[in-house]
Structure formats: structure tokens, C-alpha cells
Amino acid sequence: MSMSLWRDRVRPRLASRRWFVVWAKRALHLPGLARLWQRAAVLRMRGAHLGRLVVIEPCQIRGTAARLSVGESSFIGAGATIMLHDDVRIGKCVVINQDVTILTASHDLRDPRWRMYCRSVLIEDYAWIATGAMLLPGVRIGRGAVVGAGAVVRGDVPDHAVVAGNPAAPLDVSRNEWLDYNPAAFAAPLEAWLGTPGDTRV
């Protein structure tokens, strides 16, 4: 993470007013950046596959970490719960907001022995899973799709679709198919280095 931030950092003119502001923000957010780096490092040591500039806030990731894959510049918010009974594959530039739950196992109600079954979850690039949503085992969230706050998703969501409710149902709206942003850059410790998204000042 540190090498990527240094390479992609905003570079205000040396000793300018903005230069002092930028470096003050970097110093202020250094502890938060260290915590982000530490969480990612621990997950990698446990076997998780994380791309560059992944932001993972304090959350519950339970099970075999090697089953978790997160693409570059994705964001997982505080209080999220990811159960790794099976694979969870998260693409790049994905936003998973606070208190989202991702389940990869449940019990078969038709089974007299109530045995557990496991299914993987796939979240494609640029998907947005809003606060408090729940993804049930075996679902695929398409590229650029949006899952509304508090929605419970039990089936696949097509690319660029918007779903909401319990059970989640499609809304009569779709998302822009051309998406080009870095949600990780909205996290304050990274924004201090990368600048506000779309900021081209030097």
C-alpha cells in the first residue's frame, strides 16, 4: 500500500500553502493509515488475496481467509460481517458499506438432519452494497449493480441493476454503465495522499 500511495500521491508545489496543508493531513492520518495497512497485512498472512489500495475498516471476517479475494481499490466498511464457509470474491472498485452481511452457508430446510450447505458469493467490479444489506449464499452481484440499504438478496443481480427490499427486487432504474472511480480514495487516510477523487491540482 505504501509504495502505491507514494507513487500515485498528489504533488503540490514545494513549500506552497497547499503543500503544507497536504503534508499536515498526511501526518494527521498516519495512525489511521497504519491501522488500514495492519488489517490488510494480517488478512494477507492468513491467506486472503487482496489487491492494491484495498480499504478494510474494522469488521468481522470469519472462516478460512484464503477463501477471500478482494480486487484493488475496493472498500469494506466498519461492522461488516463476511462468513467464509465458501469463497467470497469481490472485484475491483467495489463499495461494501457499514454493517453489510455476506453469508456463504445455511441449512437445508427440507433435510430431516438440517445439514448445512455452502455456496460462494461473487461481487463484480464497481458494485455498491449499501448499509445493512445481506447477501445470501450463492448470489452474484453484477458489475456496477447497486443493492439498497437493508436489502436481503437471495438471487443474482444483473449488471448495472438496482435492487432494494426484503426480498430484494429490481427498481425501475439502472446505473450508468460507464464507471470510472476509486472508492478507496474516499477514505481519509488515502485521500490525504491521493487527493480528492477528480482533483488534478499539483
Residue pairs with C-beta under 8 A, 6 or more apart in sequence:
1 33
1 36
1 37
1 40
1 52
1 53
2 37
4 52
4 53
5 33
5 53
5 190
5 193
5 194
6 193
8 193
8 194
9 193
9 194
10 22
10 193
10 194
10 195
10 199
10 201
10 202
11 202
12 18
12 19
12 22
12 201
12 202
13 19
13 202
18 201
22 192
22 195
25 192
26 192
26 193
28 192
29 188
29 189
29 192
30 189
32 188
32 189
33 189
33 190
33 192
33 193
36 55
36 56
36 187
36 189
36 190
39 56
39 58
40 50
40 54
40 56
43 50
43 56
43 61
43 65
43 68
44 50
46 65
46 66
47 64
47 65
47 66
48 61
48 65
48 66
48 68
48 69
48 70
49 66
49 68
49 69
49 70
50 56
50 69
50 70
51 70
51 71
51 72
51 73
51 74
51 92
52 72
52 73
53 72
53 73
53 182
53 184
53 185
53 190
54 70
54 71
54 72
54 73
54 74
54 75
54 76
54 184
55 74
55 75
55 76
55 183
55 184
55 187
55 190
56 70
56 76
57 76
57 77
57 78
57 79
57 80
57 98
58 78
58 79
59 76
59 77
59 78
59 79
59 80
59 81
59 82
60 80
60 81
60 82
61 68
61 81
61 82
61 84
62 81
62 82
62 83
62 84
63 83
63 84
63 85
63 104
64 84
65 84
67 84
67 86
67 87
67 88
67 104
68 82
68 84
68 87
68 88
68 90
69 87
69 88
69 89
69 90
70 76
70 90
70 94
71 90
71 91
71 92
71 93
71 94
71 125
72 92
72 93
73 92
73 93
73 182
73 183
73 184
73 185
74 90
74 91
74 92
74 93
74 94
74 95
74 96
74 183
74 184
75 94
75 95
75 96
75 183
75 184
75 186
75 187
76 82
76 90
76 96
77 95
77 96
77 97
77 98
77 99
77 100
77 131
78 98
78 99
79 98
79 99
80 96
80 97
80 98
80 99
80 100
80 101
80 102
81 100
81 101
81 102
82 88
82 102
83 101
83 102
83 103
83 104
83 105
84 104
85 104
85 105
85 116
85 118
85 137
86 104
86 105
86 118
86 119
86 120
86 121
86 137
87 104
87 120
87 121
88 102
88 104
88 120
88 121
88 123
89 120
89 121
89 122
89 123
90 96
90 123
91 123
91 124
91 125
91 126
91 127
91 143
92 125
92 126
93 125
93 126
93 179
93 181
93 182
93 183
93 184
94 123
94 124
94 125
94 126
94 127
94 128
94 129
94 183
95 127
95 128
95 129
95 183
96 102
96 123
96 129
97 128
97 129
97 130
97 131
97 132
97 133
97 149
98 131
98 132
99 131
99 132
100 129
100 130
100 131
100 132
100 133
100 134
100 135
101 133
101 134
101 135
102 121
102 134
102 135
103 121
103 134
103 135
103 136
103 137
104 118
104 119
104 120
104 121
104 137
105 116
105 117
105 118
105 119
105 137
106 116
106 117
106 136
106 137
107 114
107 115
107 116
107 117
108 114
108 115
108 116
108 117
117 137
118 137
119 137
119 138
120 137
120 138
121 135
121 137
121 138
121 139
121 140
122 139
122 140
122 141
123 129
123 135
123 140
123 141
124 140
124 141
124 142
124 143
124 144
124 145
124 159
125 143
125 144
125 179
126 143
126 144
126 179
126 181
127 141
127 142
127 143
127 144
127 145
127 146
127 147
128 145
128 146
128 147
129 135
129 141
129 147
130 146
130 147
130 148
130 149
130 150
130 151
131 149
131 150
132 149
132 150
133 147
133 148
133 149
133 150
133 151
133 152
133 153
134 151
134 152
134 153
135 141
135 147
135 153
136 152
136 153
136 154
139 153
139 154
139 155
139 156
139 157
140 156
140 157
141 147
141 153
141 156
141 157
142 156
142 157
142 158
142 159
142 160
142 161
143 159
143 160
144 159
144 160
144 175
144 176
144 177
144 179
145 157
145 158
145 159
145 160
145 161
145 162
145 163
145 175
146 161
146 162
146 163
146 175
147 153
147 157
147 163
147 164
147 168
148 162
148 163
148 164
148 165
148 168
148 171
149 164
150 164
150 166
151 163
151 164
151 165
151 166
151 168
152 165
152 166
152 167
152 168
153 163
153 167
153 168
154 167
154 168
155 167
155 168
157 163
157 168
159 177
160 174
160 175
160 176
160 177
161 170
161 174
161 175
162 170
162 171
162 173
162 174
162 175
163 169
163 170
163 171
164 171
181 197
182 194
182 197
184 190
185 191
185 194
185 195
185 196
185 197
186 197
195 201
